[in-house]
Amino acid sequence: MNSVARHILDLSRRGLLRGGTAMAALAAIRPAFAQNVAPMPVFQSDPFPLGVASGDPWPDGVVIWTRLSQDPLGDGGLPPAPLELRWEVAEDEGFSRVATRGTAIARPEQDHSLRVEVTGLRPAATYFYRFIAGGVASPVGRTRTAPAKNTRPERLRFVSAGCQHYEQGLFTCWRHVAAEADLDFVFHYGDYIYEGRASGERSGNFPAIRHHNSPAVETLEAYRRRYALYQLDPDLRAAHHAHPFIMSFDDHEVDNNWAAAVAGHSGVAPEVFALRKAAAFQAWYEAMPLRRAQIPNGPDIVAYRGVDWGTLASISVLDTRSFRDDQPCGDFVKPVCEAALNPAAHVLGPAQEGWLFGRLAGAEAVWNILAQQVVMMRRDVGGLNGDDTPRYDMDKWDAYPAARTRLLNHVRRARVQNLTVLTGDVHTAWAGTLRPDYDREGPAVGVEFVASSMSSAGDGAEMSATGRRALDRNPHIAFFNGRRGYTLHEADAREMQTRFRAVPYVSRPGAPVEDKACFVVEAGRAALLRA
């Protein structure tokens, strides 16, 4: 896809047409046996073991998703032919007031997954949806449409969450997200799956609570089965059933710390990595409630896009992996080397950066939200044993200071209102302010909330040596916590309140959720006020 196409990506009718063209191309290359719809088989078990999901709300509709299967951890157990399902969207959970219905095809080329881009719904409204196959109904999902374009809703309430390592903890946090009342959506910043092999007693540096279902995933079939393993978890399914999701990805959906065409820690050759990316992106698309605009093209995908919540919030969903320069200084945490000072360095790539700059400059919303993956604020984590040398994580924006400065200077010059950055990736929770140049005095231009992981890194702790050093060395950082959890945000025209919610353990079931901190950001003031 060329740079012009990337610039015009917003969730728009143009995006829909591009996606439709891609779907037509897929249809043209389908094998002959898959052209005709087959009779629905007699199911021997629940045909919807992976549940349902919804996502990417627009004012007039939303995406609904499911996947038919009789053997989700094996070959799917279904005939290699298209199967036709019915779907319904209703105003009530009992489906006595059906708003719209139709049929859709689950195709074997997409592992009998399907996405329906439902239209004709009312803005700012709650709906319920389900699928029906062979007389069997799926679980009922709840979803919600966005407000009308030029209206100002009273409030926006959403969760930011991600990093869910299956082996390192139970998905208790997702059960708490499912129970959150009146969410408009959940932003999933990525690391939906982890690509590593099945472990023994330990998964990395942490006890293995349960186990992956295969060696390290590299093929399409292996990625598909890894998504199925995760989506069989009842707590994750409950969250998808309860709320619409806005999906993004980080590194573990493909390979740890990958960057554009460069493999991460697997170290495979570029041509081999391209094949792995193609498999990973197809499996991600199949497993998520995404629009046709996000259909991958081999190893390439355009996943960055805009979602607007009336005139209250402009949400820019970013991709900080696909277009970045390779990590400088050899990756990992270390002092800055000369390569990290490259003035032309990119995290977003030229096309995505240009799209974002234009979107920010033209936004009229009260809150401008960047929904992204890796930490943007400066985090000097120092060194051990009294070493005073500044050290930074070379996988984060700290390794690309020129790219961060370009973005935050644009925010300042364009007078972008109330920049709020949502982040994950580091398996700990942080809150801080954003400045174009941390070495000079000057007002902050935005705030950043870093959600902890949902299960990655085990039970965690309230404080760590890294967290303590970072708080001591970075006056713009206001908060750290090392437990598992998510952030809960509620915004109106006057302020945004953010709660850091966490559980005391994920190594056993039943953990309660607790508020570790609450911050208020007043509209017009880039400052964190402890509530």
Buried (B, 14 or more C-beta within 10 A) or exposed (E): EEEEEBBEBBBBEEBBEBBBEBEEEEEEEEEEEBEEBBEBBEBEEEBBBBBBBBBBBBBBBBBBBBBBBBBBBEBBBBBBBBBBBBBBBBBEEEBEEEBBBEEBEBBBBBBBBBBBBBEEBBBBBBBBBBBBBEEBBBBBBBBBBBBBEEBBBEBBBBBBBBBBBBBBBBBBBBBBBBEBEEBBBBBBBBBBBBBBBBBEEEBBEBBBBBBBBBEBBBBBBBBBBBBBBBBBBEBBBBBBBBBBBBBBBBBBBBBBBBBBBBBBEBEBEEEEBBBBBBBBBBBBBBBBBBBBBBBBEEBEBBBBBBBBBBBBBBBBBBBBBBBBBBBBBEBEBBBBEEBBEBEEBBBBBEBBBBBBBBBBEEBEBBBBBBBBBBBBBBBBBBBEEEEEEBBBBBBBBBBBBBBBBBBBEBBBEBEBBBBBBBBBBBBBBBBBBBBBEBEEEEEBBBBBBBBBBBBBBBBBEEEBEBBEBBBEBBEBBBBBBBBBBBBBBBBBEEBBBBBBBBBBBBBEEEBEBEEBBBBBBEBEEBEBEEE
